Amino acid sequence: MNVAQQGSKPSQVNDFDAVIIGAGFAGMYMLHSLREAGFSAKVFEAAEDVGGVWYHNRYPGARCDTESIVYTYLFSEKLYNEWTWSSRYPDQPEILSYLNYVADNFNLRKDIQLNTRITAAHYDEDNENWRIYINDGTSVTAKYFIPAVGGLSAANVPNFKGLNNFKGEWYHTGKWPKEKVDFKGKRVGVIGTGSSGVQIIPIIAKEADHLTVFQRTPQYMIPARNHQLDPEYIRKTKANYEEIKQQVRNSATGDLRKPMNCSIFDVTKEERLQALEEAWEKGGFMPGYTDIFTNEKANETVAEFLRSKIPEIVRDPKTAEKLMPTYYYGTKRQVLNTDYLETYNRDNVSLIDVKKAPIEEITPEGLRTIEKEYDLDILVFATGYDAITGPLFKIDIRGKDGISLKEKWKNGGQISTYLGLATTGFPNLFLITGPESPAGFTNNVAVIESNVEWIIKCLKYLREHDLNIIEAEKEAEAGWSKSVVELANNTLFVKTESWWTGANIPGKPRGLPLYLGGFKKYLEICKEVVDKGYEGFSLF
Ligand code: N01
């Protein structure tokens, strides 16, 4: 830590101590924590209500694939006891109700301004503050700027020729309307078979006259086996609040998954198959052998197991063949499903391989691939997100010398942060689930809580020591980014085209700007930095 000229400035009085963008899990906990610590804070949220991605992802079938007992705030035992989740994997309406409950319970709404988009945030070196620009032409100032915009909030609608001329209705799963979309009697097309597509497809299939799925890459399918939670299980969970919290924070993935602590080849073939079968029957993720994501052969054993399940479920051999994934298992975000493969046994569902016959254009009547035209009344884009950097780059964030975040990170080609929390040249800016944090590979709510708690501790420290500015040092940032890249390059994840690697967005630079050292290790490093007096940061 470098400390210089303690308490020298600032002269200007700011509108707020902190301005936060976004009223999702991150923004709301940040607001609550700031207020509890005696800071003034304001949240600006573009949507009509709180909820973040869970406000917008209201497509039929939307459900979280992290278990509800940990996809929830753990900072308050009272809150944990008051709220009761109904199912193993919470659905979107229930998560949104929860976030509304939190907003009301902690009286957060009075400091959240809805229907307000932040267009820019510029650091003012003279006044040592941030000026935050609002889409109505006004601006506010704050000492600290916290874009809590999430990594999966910038919807990606591919730039298909002809979309504007489409005579039917079209929707993106991540911007789903509040009004019910009626699929009855309609010819519906869905593009995309990631987590969102896999959830919406079985629901549309039950309603629509005909559903055509346009699949570019088949995914490995694992059953979710969602179910209602048993009252006794809920009672025990609440009674074990402290233990659950500790388990989450001592885990690699921010949840209750137990790693196997051995190579897949340390067990016999029979033991391995039994473990995979048990995981398949239980639903949820496959067993976490240590070498699955580093060793091609280890990876193939799980891939083969999951591929073998497809023809057992899908009756038509040609369709089953089209559904066979070939990339390294789990190197695209794993997808948990309910009745997805079974949906292809329905007479009103067809599967089109658009890798083999790419989409050429959207026509007024539907969609044309290089092979055939499909007439459609409704087109659903389950085409994912410009992830990780996309939401940040939508805002003109400028630090010292007027350099924008986009310029500094070379449009995503050279991302560098310190701990995923801060970035050199952008003093008093804090990221939550930012690039180079463990988000994306970890239960997001767990990362959010840890980031918020780290930020609050830091702000209290600055206040107690009469300091105005914190900025990541160049060397510390370079060291962190190097370790992030090295960890990623030792895995199979970097070899696959996914939103993790930026390959889903044409022209986006490739990389894997997420910390893969595990959540527990991340927390240890973040704590160590604090214990060493904010090592790697300059404080003024
Ligand atoms: O997006 P995706 P998502 N032409 O990027 C295809 C979280 N989440 O919204 O694989 C044709 O995974 C693309 O094909 P390909 C979760 O972290 C969680 O489904 O790139 N196809 C792919 O099939 C998740 O991982 C939950 O070849 C095109 C699909 O669209 C993340 O959000 C629910 C295309 C996009 O899949 C993103 O999931 C929902 C094109 N031009 C989301 N462009 C749960 O908790 C893209 N595709 C359950």
Residues whose N, C-alpha, C, O or C-beta is under 5 A from the ligand:
A	BS01	N01	R63 C64 D65 L152 P158 I191 G192 T193 G194 S195 S196 G197 R216 T217 R333 A382 T383 G384 Y385 W499 N504
